[in-house]
């Protein structure tokens, strides 16, 4: 069943303060948007570089809980543009003191909702990294608030706009692979058993309490920061909540944003070993392997990842396979897309990727689309509702894994059917003094 946009939006009326947020009017190419970056690490700076290169960005502020990362980012901004952005360790102070027209949110997942809602209340348009929330309720709150305040929110699903993804999707939608009965999304990598790492005092430049924020205050460990948070479930949702959002979105793009009827997931840590967390040492705690099955009206979709074994006999370690009546279509990353006809007498069809290097993404195109959406008032290519649905599917997989059973999903009502325990997991308790966003 398709997601009923009007019913969902109408049922979630946002606060009047958000609805009254100032609007940014259509601009010429000479317009420079006052831009702030929240989360100035590796990926946040990747986004900001593309924003600056597009020529319509004035960087007015940077925010990070790690002073060292913050100062390095400021130096780079100054080297590239001559601008001297104000530096903040608390996003709330930033929005109190600065007039921000565009906010880039590139913090760990558990911060996305509070960062984004504050930016919307300040009147900014948002470029937010996926996923759109650490819980489904957070993502629902962002969707509700952005629609009520008429803010443009572009989610960092750059595969939505990559040239080979666009052409490959046209091939599929034109019936090139025939009737699709099964979609398989996957990410495979190498790895082995995990040895616990010693905890330590956080670096003097890092405000660890603020890093944890609404999440539990666990001991600092160098494997978490910088860069390792995605495999710690306090801060993210493992591989399914990371890579999975991109490839679930490819499947949703093909099926015109249908919602699954049910979701079932299994997995664990058979190779990495049991998770450890105590005052002395800790390991990651996300599953090292997982399978999530999404049942739709007329097809089945399967997500799988493993952090061991490598590619094995497969030709690709990442991608999305569509199995149809005419053959198999592989939507890949650096390997472009390929169609393998079920009739061996017919030629294989292939198209190479057209990715930006060195990171192999298409942020330049996604940022240009973001600016065009702001100036025209249209929804962007990776609109918040699109990002919300891909995020929701990934989090339903994690929720099913935690429960140890299937869940039935009502995409229109945005609720799990007949399961109070499961619906209770659509949100989580925040650590004081942080308050979980109201969904309505």
Protein Blocks (a to p, Z undefined) as FASTA:
>chain_A
ZZdfklmmmmmccdfklmmpccdddddfklccddddehjafklmmmmmmmmmnopaccfb
dcdfblklmmmmmmmmmmmnopacdddfbfklmmmmpccfbdcdfbdfklmmmmmmmmmm
nopacdddddfbfbfklmmmmmmmmmmnopacddfbfklmgmklmmmmmmmmnopnopaf
bdcdddddddddddddddddddfklcfklmnmmmccddddfklpghilmmpmklmgcjkl
mmmmmmmmmmmmmnoopacfbdcddddjfknopadddfkbccdfbdfbdcdddddfkbcc
dddddfehijmlafbfbdcddddfkbccdddfknopadddfblkbccdddddddddfkop
akkmmmmmmmmmmmnopacfklfklmmmmmmmmmmmmmmmmnopacdddfklopaehilk
lmmmmpccdddfbdcddeZZ
